[in-house]
Amino acid sequence: MRDQRRHRRRGKAWMVLAAAACCALGAAALVLLLPTVTAQRLIQDGGNPTLTAVSSRQALDAPYLSQEDYPTGCESVSAVMALQYWGVDLTVEEFIDGYLPLGDAPHTDSAGHFVGCDPRKAFPGDPRKETGWGCYSPVIEKALVQVLSDQQRHDLAVARVDGASLEELYDKYVSQGTPVLLWVTIGMETPRVSALFTLEDSGETFAWLYPLHCVLWVGMEGDGFLFHDPLAGPTARYAAQEVSAAYDGLGRQAVVVAATGGD
């Protein structure tokens, strides 16, 4: 199963139920070059999402971290970038060791069944290794909440905003100075089924889509989106339609760390 285990290096998948249906594609302040430019609007053009262009680049001044030392750790790296943006003193290693729930990566058990932990509850494997898989928004949400609690950062709060449209995320968060953790695919490839395994705790069958990735959304440029991509580099630009397809295909998962206005 080495080939399947390496899928998380290139991205794995949003959880999709059903072995019979394997096709679910379906700081303080904002640092903008032109803060007065209004948010881009998602519109429908022949059934395909497009964006009205803005005249110049807008990008949050968030720190950038690479996942070079964490081959399957894009979620952890993106989470730490979001924390550091708000001045939280934490490294990726500390986040993984102290906060990220870890579970069994999919493997063949003694009965010959391919089984693993629930990726909504824990990271399957180790994000420091290529044999790690990947986790989903509830896992990162839980870890971030614990970080803020331990550091007594009552001025910050974590929100899992799964299901929100890209327009909503941009207008409510990115354009207002809050970067967004977004689950997409590496290079905004078209998601596709890569493997099936059985959850150890429930016996459910999961289909993984390939290649899952997590990035930090920091801005826009023209009709494209800008991300701190742990694999591709800082302010990597992707076309809006590609981002929309990848985000939808991965189940519209997103998490934010935002200011509460408290002390």
Protein Blocks (a to p, Z undefined) as FASTA:
>chain_A
ZZmmmmmmnopadcdehjklccfklgfbacdfblmbccdddddeehiacddddfbdcddd
dddddfklmmklmmmmmmmmmmmmnopacdfklmmmmmmccdddddddfkopacdddfkl
bcehjfkbmkbgbdcfklmmmmmmmmmmmnopakbccddfehiafklmmmmmmmnopacd
ddddehhiacddfbdcddfklopacdddddddddddfbdehjbccdddfknoghiacdfk
lmmmmmmmnopaadddddehiZZ
